[in-house]
Amino acid sequence: MTRLTKRGLLAVVLLLIALMTPAVADASSSHTLIQGSGSSWAANAINQWVADVANSGEQVVFTANGAAQGRKDFANEANDFGVSDVPFLGKDPTTGQADTSEGRAYAYLPIAAGGTAFPYHVEVGGKLVRNIRLSGQTVAKIFTSTITNWDDPAITKDNNGLALPSIPIIPVVHSEGAGVTNQFTRWVAKEYPSIWAPCNGGIDAQTEYFPLNCGKSSGNEKAQSGSDGVMNFIKSSGANGSIGMEEYSYPLLSNFPAAKLLNKAGYYTLPTQYNVAVALTRAVIDNNPASPTYLTQNLDHVYTNPDKRAYPLSSYVYAIIPTSATDPRMTTAKRQTVADFLYYSICQGQSEIGPIGYSSLPINLVTAGFSQIAKLKAADAGVNLTNRNVSTCHNPTFIAGEPKVNHLAQIAPQPPACDRLGAGPCAAGVGAYNGSKPSNAANSTATGGTTTGSGAVTPRTPVAAGSPAGGELGGTGTSDGAALAQTGAVVPATLGADANSGPSTLLTVVLVGLFGLVVAVPAGLGALLVRRRGPIS
Amino acid sequence: MTRLRLKTSPRRSAVALVALTLGLAGVGIAAPGQAAVEPASTVVSRPASGTSAVTRTETVVRQSFAADGSTTQVDRRTVRLAVSATTNLRGRQELNVTWTGAHPTGGLVSDVNSSAGVNEEYPFVLLECRGVDSTGVPAAKQLSPETCWTQTSVERYNSNLNTTYPAWRSDAFETDANRARIVGAPSPRPHACPRAAAAERWIPMIAASGTVYEGGDFGCAGQAPEASNIGGTGLPSNATYGITGTDGGGSAEFSAWTEDENATLGCSSSVPCALVAIPIMGISCDGYGTRLPAADRPDSATGSDAQAQCQSPDVFSPGQIAVPGTQPNLATSGALWWSASNWRNRITVPLQFAVSSNVCSVVSKEKPLAIYGSTLLNELTAQWEPKFCTDEKLFPFVHVQTAEDSARTLLNVGNVEGAFGSRMPDGGFGRPVVQAPIAVTGFAISYVIDDANGRPYDKLRLDPRLLAKLLSQSYPVNSIGKGSDPAIAANPVNITEDPEFQALNPGLPHYTAVEAASTLLTLSSDADMVYALTSYLNDDPDARAFLDGKADPWGMVVNPAYKQVRLPVYSWPLQDDNLATSAYISGGNNPCYTHSPGPYLSLVANPTAFVSTIVLNMQYAISNVGIACPNGDPNDVSTLKLSTQGRQQPGFRFVLGIVPLSSIARYNLTAASLRSGPPPTTAGGSAARAADTVSAGTYVAPDNAGLRAAAALFTADKAAKTWKVDYDALQTAAARTAYPGTLPVYADIPTTGLPAADASKFATFLTYAAGAGQTAGLLNGQLPPGYLPMTRANGLGALAGYTARAALAVKAQRGFVPSLDAADDVTTPTSQGGTGPSSPSAPIPGATPGSPAGSPALGSAAAPSTSVALFRTVGHDSPLGRLGLPLMLLTFLLLGAAGMLLRWSEVIVPVVVSAGRVARPRTPGKRKGSS
């Protein structure tokens, strides 16, 4: 073979390789394993993110050992980030337990929103009742053991006169220091001090350790360990009459009902991603970057949000990240992994957690979150934050061009009439819509740009996923099933051309043209080269 | 033996090599200076494991030096070490390490990965160390105790307040300098450190970066960032104080770490590391200092004391459990693993790590497509996602792991666009949805059980009735459970006492004090794999009869709380509500339980919400039994939290849990063989005969052969357009080799209502799943172990073919659901005015009757369905479009090259040139050749 042939073949091979070589992944920054611990309230979301980021080479180990322990681990330098529903309290306002970071420098960063739900187990005639609704006052009295039976007139009133049979109530709380306990007790201390203080040893304050049976040595109230323990107890067959408090994702994943809670506008709502987003538009966030509690929440106005859709017991959960340049646990690679994991969590991670029981962060908190992540770079110039900003952030609460508006809260569906105080109650599943695409679902499940006659029906109450057969309070809401008629549009009437299959004649012309080029160019090129170098020997 | 192994042929390796070469060349051309490129790094990133096992044999000795310098041999042993894999390792890969011939261990601790292990006598220490164990490399690249990882400072700092001659100073093989009173202390001494003790030895940690972490008392002089002096969070340490049984043998699972897990240690494909096994033999004592220069020797009285100190008798006998507060014999303890006497007995097994796998960009341009559902696909999607995000012809997607049934319901009402699951929802989908098979896999019953020698047992056989007994809480657990459940008090206390279990697994010890041996860890959230498990129990006559109240041949009865339990279910119900006896509650032995008593047996079962928890528990033999009350103080409410029991003591371990089959290979777990085929008839006869009968059944391991045989028994449900596991067929003779935990996993995708862009992506996903995705292997985009490739060779061509056709229907979004058999879609005319020309597609038969009460199914039969013509689209999967162009280019480039040789160009060129002249007058004279 001649040199020329070799060169030609090499060119061919190189060209082929160039054609075959797929997109080049960007030079990924160096990551290393990080460990976090804390809130089981947020664990369902965090576990999903941990699984997601593995494909970016980020290894994250999260231990859901409760918010109190997560903060303790942070203080003890036993984790790389903590997750907690509350900031360091100094000391627990009720038990007096010390609660500081013991000097480890930190920043808070909201990572998810959600609602504290009240999953319950009430069977009537052997079937699980799935559409119970309760007012805040009733809930407060249940967990302070002043309402002790499901046939209590207050519960009957909440359910528009439909009475449950006599079943003793078994309230179920967490036995460990839990964020959910803190969420609940803060709410009840603020909203119902006269009910709460006597139960909490006369102290009208929040706590992470629930005063079981109001401090009495016995009673109907049970403390169970962790979210698993609480849900296992409620689901067990002997727990008929039980009601617990848990992040909404837990009842959803177990297909167990949660009580609708009365809001200030007089509607009973569930902590769907929409209702939580609406409620949190009234959260007062500490916006002073100099404050040690920067970005933490004051939920007083969330509890009383007058929107018809609001779920009163909505809140944010926080990551606690170490910010000192001399933090003994941190390295550049660890800071990078913390930064990238949190970037994923507050951006793309927000888009997938709605249907599993959480709600997404609004843009102001995401933007502020970026400023907190930037502290990792301030501590260590080796951290790479290029392109990790709002413009690359796939978060469902923003919409292009309208950064100030919480998209999710805007598109949140209105509650059905049967969820109003004095009406209903709605059938199971009504008013529980929690989908990822509300506008679509509200209109019809048909998209694709074609409209049918039935598809034009005005959006009515969307139905929730999962309203399995079960007992229910004979509600009026079943008529809402009529709204489902809109979904007749599942079959589009017209067909668009297949987008990707162009006319075959064009393809033929292109091929013929390429054929010509391919035949002529190497030959011509060869000829040129040959002439330059003289005849082939 | 049921560990899954991946087989690779030499031929595949050769292909990989070629691909590697090409890919590397491609880097230079396409992206100079860029980091890893897809084919290059992935080829070597996840290669086969299990093919590089190594065994080593080493003779180890302990000597003694008398005052006159004469030596005697105290002990001599021949240690044989086997490591299951040593090359192409991935981070956190578990290596099985087994050994024989070592000195039996005394003073056993429960967690061999904790720093408490330094107090064992004669442990078999396993460490990961950086460097090469050879004097032939520069000192900085050599392996030494200073480059070996330990999690805590205790493991690399020794001090003694009382004597200036602790055992380590009498080490005959130590250098003169290292036998000084204080060795290795930083100078100046940090203020945070206590005043110098009578004798000290510091073993600093030298990081891969060169940084030296001095350590010291509680890390007072600085510790590596990965180090921690308190355990409890995150991954357990990999430093192991392994336990050697009284027969000289032992085993451990060792987790190999790369720089991704531990940057200080810093092992990678380019930084060599090794597993160092140090069979602790004890210090070879030279208390008199006969090997030291005369000036450095202690006086004779001191020397005599030092020698006595060094030759102290052992505190524990072999196999004895550690006694809290009792100090071991220092000279033979794990604390001196670094001493020259022990270190010289080391066995070094080099570990070679694979190049890190190609990964997705942290910042993604495109919002990934989300598919919700099945945890059975976790390992598959973990391997496919990097392929999809790095291949620009594909697109990023994300698998949101959630309960399958909830994902299906979300899909049914349009809340999500795609779901993974293993079965048709009850009553079918209420809208046109294809159920396209993605993978054939299943569930496994994973376990860690130590046999009578304290060694991991790997031949576990279980039948449906044993699983039913475990799940139905029919073992009373202990005396407390017997008190709370008198109806089952006469039953065997746990499975190890059950004659049926003993018949299947002869010779296993009776773990009467291990609560976890009475339960099977399962999920509290819903899962299709639990539905499959309970279907398997429900269809087995013996298991069903037991649950219905019939005693087993040995007289064991079901817990009345579960009598006639309705199966199958998505999550196992907790039905025993009995509290422990009031005597136990008020007894004060368990203040946490006293604080808030709950159903006792349910606390023992303690199902968890996360598959990952079960996998972790099986990997580390952690008992999830939630009745422990560590540090419970009745006066401090914050301590009164019932906890899980935690890690079990090696040698006495017994945990069982249900896991996805793919976790078995990924985490090196062990899986039980399950009974399949015709049920043995145990009716009548003596108990002894019953034992023979159950033992005579056929038990099938979850390997590819077992999956293949089970998949052959899938029944095609033409009406529902899906394949189902036929649990009745699993009772037939044809199922003797079929693994009963086998399950298909489907992608459920609507064929109407999706935006065109997403429909197109889903179609691409299905096409990939039907083709390239079924190539078995550990590379990105391939099918990991634990999944049976859906190929014709495995008898699953029809499933893959259906997925390919489903892709077309998804792409078209015309509400058409293809029939299982392609022929059915082109022959019969429609009878219902459905959306397809042939089969009724929009309302899946049976959708309406079964739909939940009070919520009419979406798109039910009442929906106005419009008749549309169906035709196959061409663009998406056209072989011409995909292959035609590259093939033609290749052919003609080659032809062109050949043409240069054949000189026919000389004929054509003038024609072309003249044509060019006609078209456009050229400027003459610029080039010789063109004029």
HADDOCK unambig.tbl for C-alpha pairs under 7 A between the chains (distance, minus, plus):
assign (segid A and resid 8 and name CA) (segid B and resid 897 and name CA) 6.50 0.50 0.50
assign (segid A and resid 12 and name CA) (segid B and resid 893 and name CA) 6.79 0.50 0.50
assign (segid A and resid 17 and name CA) (segid B and resid 22 and name CA) 6.92 0.50 0.50
assign (segid A and resid 17 and name CA) (segid B and resid 26 and name CA) 5.60 0.50 0.50
assign (segid A and resid 18 and name CA) (segid B and resid 26 and name CA) 6.08 0.50 0.50
assign (segid A and resid 18 and name CA) (segid B and resid 29 and name CA) 6.60 0.50 0.50
assign (segid A and resid 18 and name CA) (segid B and resid 30 and name CA) 5.85 0.50 0.50
assign (segid A and resid 21 and name CA) (segid B and resid 26 and name CA) 6.17 0.50 0.50
assign (segid A and resid 22 and name CA) (segid B and resid 38 and name CA) 6.97 0.50 0.50
assign (segid A and resid 22 and name CA) (segid B and resid 391 and name CA) 5.70 0.50 0.50
assign (segid A and resid 22 and name CA) (segid B and resid 392 and name CA) 6.36 0.50 0.50
assign (segid A and resid 23 and name CA) (segid B and resid 390 and name CA) 6.19 0.50 0.50
assign (segid A and resid 23 and name CA) (segid B and resid 391 and name CA) 5.79 0.50 0.50
assign (segid A and resid 23 and name CA) (segid B and resid 392 and name CA) 5.40 0.50 0.50
assign (segid A and resid 24 and name CA) (segid B and resid 37 and name CA) 5.49 0.50 0.50
assign (segid A and resid 24 and name CA) (segid B and resid 38 and name CA) 6.93 0.50 0.50
assign (segid A and resid 24 and name CA) (segid B and resid 390 and name CA) 6.92 0.50 0.50
assign (segid A and resid 25 and name CA) (segid B and resid 37 and name CA) 6.66 0.50 0.50
assign (segid A and resid 25 and name CA) (segid B and resid 360 and name CA) 6.75 0.50 0.50
assign (segid A and resid 25 and name CA) (segid B and resid 361 and name CA) 6.34 0.50 0.50
assign (segid A and resid 25 and name CA) (segid B and resid 390 and name CA) 5.87 0.50 0.50
assign (segid A and resid 26 and name CA) (segid B and resid 361 and name CA) 6.09 0.50 0.50
assign (segid A and resid 27 and name CA) (segid B and resid 34 and name CA) 6.44 0.50 0.50
assign (segid A and resid 27 and name CA) (segid B and resid 35 and name CA) 5.04 0.50 0.50
assign (segid A and resid 28 and name CA) (segid B and resid 361 and name CA) 6.56 0.50 0.50
assign (segid A and resid 31 and name CA) (segid B and resid 260 and name CA) 6.29 0.50 0.50
assign (segid A and resid 32 and name CA) (segid B and resid 260 and name CA) 4.23 0.50 0.50
assign (segid A and resid 32 and name CA) (segid B and resid 261 and name CA) 5.51 0.50 0.50
assign (segid A and resid 32 and name CA) (segid B and resid 262 and name CA) 6.99 0.50 0.50
assign (segid A and resid 33 and name CA) (segid B and resid 260 and name CA) 5.91 0.50 0.50
assign (segid A and resid 33 and name CA) (segid B and resid 261 and name CA) 4.76 0.50 0.50
assign (segid A and resid 35 and name CA) (segid B and resid 234 and name CA) 5.72 0.50 0.50
assign (segid A and resid 48 and name CA) (segid B and resid 400 and name CA) 6.49 0.50 0.50
assign (segid A and resid 48 and name CA) (segid B and resid 401 and name CA) 6.61 0.50 0.50
assign (segid A and resid 52 and name CA) (segid B and resid 398 and name CA) 6.72 0.50 0.50
assign (segid A and resid 55 and name CA) (segid B and resid 359 and name CA) 5.58 0.50 0.50
assign (segid A and resid 55 and name CA) (segid B and resid 360 and name CA) 5.73 0.50 0.50
assign (segid A and resid 55 and name CA) (segid B and resid 382 and name CA) 6.53 0.50 0.50
assign (segid A and resid 55 and name CA) (segid B and resid 385 and name CA) 6.49 0.50 0.50
assign (segid A and resid 55 and name CA) (segid B and resid 386 and name CA) 5.64 0.50 0.50
assign (segid A and resid 56 and name CA) (segid B and resid 359 and name CA) 4.76 0.50 0.50
assign (segid A and resid 56 and name CA) (segid B and resid 360 and name CA) 4.53 0.50 0.50
assign (segid A and resid 56 and name CA) (segid B and resid 361 and name CA) 6.00 0.50 0.50
assign (segid A and resid 56 and name CA) (segid B and resid 362 and name CA) 5.97 0.50 0.50
assign (segid A and resid 57 and name CA) (segid B and resid 359 and name CA) 5.81 0.50 0.50
assign (segid A and resid 61 and name CA) (segid B and resid 234 and name CA) 5.89 0.50 0.50
assign (segid A and resid 62 and name CA) (segid B and resid 234 and name CA) 6.91 0.50 0.50
assign (segid A and resid 63 and name CA) (segid B and resid 233 and name CA) 6.69 0.50 0.50
assign (segid A and resid 63 and name CA) (segid B and resid 234 and name CA) 6.58 0.50 0.50
assign (segid A and resid 78 and name CA) (segid B and resid 228 and name CA) 6.82 0.50 0.50
assign (segid A and resid 78 and name CA) (segid B and resid 233 and name CA) 6.97 0.50 0.50
assign (segid A and resid 175 and name CA) (segid B and resid 640 and name CA) 6.80 0.50 0.50
assign (segid A and resid 175 and name CA) (segid B and resid 641 and name CA) 5.25 0.50 0.50
assign (segid A and resid 176 and name CA) (segid B and resid 638 and name CA) 6.50 0.50 0.50
assign (segid A and resid 176 and name CA) (segid B and resid 641 and name CA) 5.34 0.50 0.50
assign (segid A and resid 177 and name CA) (segid B and resid 638 and name CA) 6.58 0.50 0.50
assign (segid A and resid 209 and name CA) (segid B and resid 638 and name CA) 6.42 0.50 0.50
assign (segid A and resid 222 and name CA) (segid B and resid 596 and name CA) 5.67 0.50 0.50
assign (segid A and resid 223 and name CA) (segid B and resid 596 and name CA) 5.47 0.50 0.50
assign (segid A and resid 225 and name CA) (segid B and resid 641 and name CA) 5.97 0.50 0.50
assign (segid A and resid 225 and name CA) (segid B and resid 642 and name CA) 5.85 0.50 0.50
assign (segid A and resid 228 and name CA) (segid B and resid 608 and name CA) 5.69 0.50 0.50
assign (segid A and resid 228 and name CA) (segid B and resid 609 and name CA) 6.23 0.50 0.50
assign (segid A and resid 232 and name CA) (segid B and resid 524 and name CA) 6.60 0.50 0.50
assign (segid A and resid 235 and name CA) (segid B and resid 574 and name CA) 6.99 0.50 0.50
assign (segid A and resid 236 and name CA) (segid B and resid 573 and name CA) 6.16 0.50 0.50
assign (segid A and resid 236 and name CA) (segid B and resid 574 and name CA) 4.36 0.50 0.50
assign (segid A and resid 236 and name CA) (segid B and resid 575 and name CA) 5.40 0.50 0.50
assign (segid A and resid 237 and name CA) (segid B and resid 574 and name CA) 6.14 0.50 0.50
assign (segid A and resid 237 and name CA) (segid B and resid 575 and name CA) 4.66 0.50 0.50
assign (segid A and resid 238 and name CA) (segid B and resid 575 and name CA) 6.30 0.50 0.50
assign (segid A and resid 238 and name CA) (segid B and resid 577 and name CA) 5.16 0.50 0.50
assign (segid A and resid 253 and name CA) (segid B and resid 403 and name CA) 6.13 0.50 0.50
assign (segid A and resid 253 and name CA) (segid B and resid 406 and name CA) 6.94 0.50 0.50
assign (segid A and resid 253 and name CA) (segid B and resid 525 and name CA) 5.60 0.50 0.50
assign (segid A and resid 253 and name CA) (segid B and resid 526 and name CA) 6.55 0.50 0.50
assign (segid A and resid 254 and name CA) (segid B and resid 525 and name CA) 4.72 0.50 0.50
assign (segid A and resid 254 and name CA) (segid B and resid 526 and name CA) 5.59 0.50 0.50
assign (segid A and resid 328 and name CA) (segid B and resid 225 and name CA) 5.88 0.50 0.50
assign (segid A and resid 329 and name CA) (segid B and resid 225 and name CA) 4.24 0.50 0.50
assign (segid A and resid 329 and name CA) (segid B and resid 226 and name CA) 6.57 0.50 0.50
assign (segid A and resid 330 and name CA) (segid B and resid 225 and name CA) 6.05 0.50 0.50
assign (segid A and resid 331 and name CA) (segid B and resid 225 and name CA) 6.99 0.50 0.50
assign (segid A and resid 340 and name CA) (segid B and resid 362 and name CA) 6.72 0.50 0.50
assign (segid A and resid 387 and name CA) (segid B and resid 363 and name CA) 6.81 0.50 0.50
assign (segid A and resid 388 and name CA) (segid B and resid 363 and name CA) 6.55 0.50 0.50
assign (segid A and resid 392 and name CA) (segid B and resid 363 and name CA) 6.82 0.50 0.50
assign (segid A and resid 392 and name CA) (segid B and resid 365 and name CA) 6.71 0.50 0.50
assign (segid A and resid 394 and name CA) (segid B and resid 367 and name CA) 6.07 0.50 0.50
assign (segid A and resid 435 and name CA) (segid B and resid 415 and name CA) 3.87 0.50 0.50
assign (segid A and resid 435 and name CA) (segid B and resid 416 and name CA) 6.62 0.50 0.50
assign (segid A and resid 436 and name CA) (segid B and resid 415 and name CA) 5.29 0.50 0.50
assign (segid A and resid 436 and name CA) (segid B and resid 416 and name CA) 6.08 0.50 0.50
assign (segid A and resid 437 and name CA) (segid B and resid 415 and name CA) 6.06 0.50 0.50
assign (segid A and resid 441 and name CA) (segid B and resid 414 and name CA) 6.11 0.50 0.50
assign (segid A and resid 441 and name CA) (segid B and resid 415 and name CA) 7.00 0.50 0.50
assign (segid A and resid 445 and name CA) (segid B and resid 414 and name CA) 5.73 0.50 0.50
assign (segid A and resid 445 and name CA) (segid B and resid 753 and name CA) 5.68 0.50 0.50
assign (segid A and resid 446 and name CA) (segid B and resid 752 and name CA) 6.61 0.50 0.50
assign (segid A and resid 446 and name CA) (segid B and resid 753 and name CA) 3.81 0.50 0.50
assign (segid A and resid 447 and name CA) (segid B and resid 753 and name CA) 4.51 0.50 0.50
assign (segid A and resid 447 and name CA) (segid B and resid 754 and name CA) 5.92 0.50 0.50
assign (segid A and resid 447 and name CA) (segid B and resid 755 and name CA) 5.97 0.50 0.50
assign (segid A and resid 448 and name CA) (segid B and resid 753 and name CA) 6.03 0.50 0.50
assign (segid A and resid 448 and name CA) (segid B and resid 754 and name CA) 6.30 0.50 0.50
assign (segid A and resid 448 and name CA) (segid B and resid 755 and name CA) 4.98 0.50 0.50
assign (segid A and resid 448 and name CA) (segid B and resid 756 and name CA) 6.14 0.50 0.50
assign (segid A and resid 465 and name CA) (segid B and resid 409 and name CA) 5.30 0.50 0.50
assign (segid A and resid 465 and name CA) (segid B and resid 410 and name CA) 5.10 0.50 0.50
assign (segid A and resid 465 and name CA) (segid B and resid 413 and name CA) 6.14 0.50 0.50
assign (segid A and resid 466 and name CA) (segid B and resid 409 and name CA) 5.72 0.50 0.50
assign (segid A and resid 467 and name CA) (segid B and resid 852 and name CA) 6.42 0.50 0.50
assign (segid A and resid 468 and name CA) (segid B and resid 852 and name CA) 5.08 0.50 0.50
assign (segid A and resid 468 and name CA) (segid B and resid 853 and name CA) 6.90 0.50 0.50
assign (segid A and resid 469 and name CA) (segid B and resid 852 and name CA) 5.19 0.50 0.50
assign (segid A and resid 469 and name CA) (segid B and resid 853 and name CA) 5.23 0.50 0.50
assign (segid A and resid 478 and name CA) (segid B and resid 854 and name CA) 5.87 0.50 0.50
assign (segid A and resid 481 and name CA) (segid B and resid 854 and name CA) 6.87 0.50 0.50
assign (segid A and resid 481 and name CA) (segid B and resid 855 and name CA) 5.76 0.50 0.50
assign (segid A and resid 481 and name CA) (segid B and resid 856 and name CA) 6.57 0.50 0.50
assign (segid A and resid 484 and name CA) (segid B and resid 858 and name CA) 6.55 0.50 0.50
assign (segid A and resid 487 and name CA) (segid B and resid 858 and name CA) 5.68 0.50 0.50
assign (segid A and resid 487 and name CA) (segid B and resid 859 and name CA) 5.70 0.50 0.50
assign (segid A and resid 488 and name CA) (segid B and resid 859 and name CA) 5.16 0.50 0.50
assign (segid A and resid 488 and name CA) (segid B and resid 863 and name CA) 4.16 0.50 0.50
assign (segid A and resid 488 and name CA) (segid B and resid 864 and name CA) 5.77 0.50 0.50
assign (segid A and resid 490 and name CA) (segid B and resid 752 and name CA) 6.39 0.50 0.50
assign (segid A and resid 490 and name CA) (segid B and resid 753 and name CA) 6.50 0.50 0.50
assign (segid A and resid 490 and name CA) (segid B and resid 859 and name CA) 5.76 0.50 0.50
assign (segid A and resid 491 and name CA) (segid B and resid 752 and name CA) 6.53 0.50 0.50
assign (segid A and resid 491 and name CA) (segid B and resid 814 and name CA) 6.95 0.50 0.50
assign (segid A and resid 491 and name CA) (segid B and resid 815 and name CA) 5.98 0.50 0.50
assign (segid A and resid 491 and name CA) (segid B and resid 865 and name CA) 5.78 0.50 0.50
assign (segid A and resid 491 and name CA) (segid B and resid 866 and name CA) 6.45 0.50 0.50
assign (segid A and resid 492 and name CA) (segid B and resid 814 and name CA) 6.91 0.50 0.50
assign (segid A and resid 493 and name CA) (segid B and resid 866 and name CA) 5.86 0.50 0.50
assign (segid A and resid 498 and name CA) (segid B and resid 812 and name CA) 6.94 0.50 0.50
assign (segid A and resid 498 and name CA) (segid B and resid 873 and name CA) 6.87 0.50 0.50
assign (segid A and resid 500 and name CA) (segid B and resid 875 and name CA) 5.42 0.50 0.50
assign (segid A and resid 500 and name CA) (segid B and resid 876 and name CA) 6.32 0.50 0.50
assign (segid A and resid 501 and name CA) (segid B and resid 874 and name CA) 6.05 0.50 0.50
assign (segid A and resid 501 and name CA) (segid B and resid 875 and name CA) 3.55 0.50 0.50
assign (segid A and resid 501 and name CA) (segid B and resid 876 and name CA) 6.53 0.50 0.50
assign (segid A and resid 502 and name CA) (segid B and resid 875 and name CA) 6.92 0.50 0.50
assign (segid A and resid 518 and name CA) (segid B and resid 889 and name CA) 6.97 0.50 0.50
assign (segid A and resid 518 and name CA) (segid B and resid 892 and name CA) 5.95 0.50 0.50
assign (segid A and resid 518 and name CA) (segid B and resid 893 and name CA) 6.32 0.50 0.50
assign (segid A and resid 519 and name CA) (segid B and resid 892 and name CA) 6.24 0.50 0.50
assign (segid A and resid 519 and name CA) (segid B and resid 896 and name CA) 5.82 0.50 0.50
assign (segid A and resid 522 and name CA) (segid B and resid 896 and name CA) 5.24 0.50 0.50
assign (segid A and resid 522 and name CA) (segid B and resid 897 and name CA) 6.62 0.50 0.50
assign (segid A and resid 523 and name CA) (segid B and resid 896 and name CA) 5.62 0.50 0.50
assign (segid A and resid 523 and name CA) (segid B and resid 899 and name CA) 6.31 0.50 0.50
assign (segid A and resid 523 and name CA) (segid B and resid 900 and name CA) 5.89 0.50 0.50
assign (segid A and resid 523 and name CA) (segid B and resid 905 and name CA) 5.33 0.50 0.50
assign (segid A and resid 524 and name CA) (segid B and resid 905 and name CA) 6.70 0.50 0.50
assign (segid A and resid 524 and name CA) (segid B and resid 909 and name CA) 6.12 0.50 0.50
assign (segid A and resid 526 and name CA) (segid B and resid 900 and name CA) 5.62 0.50 0.50
assign (segid A and resid 527 and name CA) (segid B and resid 905 and name CA) 6.44 0.50 0.50
assign (segid A and resid 527 and name CA) (segid B and resid 906 and name CA) 6.85 0.50 0.50
assign (segid A and resid 528 and name CA) (segid B and resid 929 and name CA) 6.87 0.50 0.50
assign (segid A and resid 531 and name CA) (segid B and resid 929 and name CA) 6.61 0.50 0.50
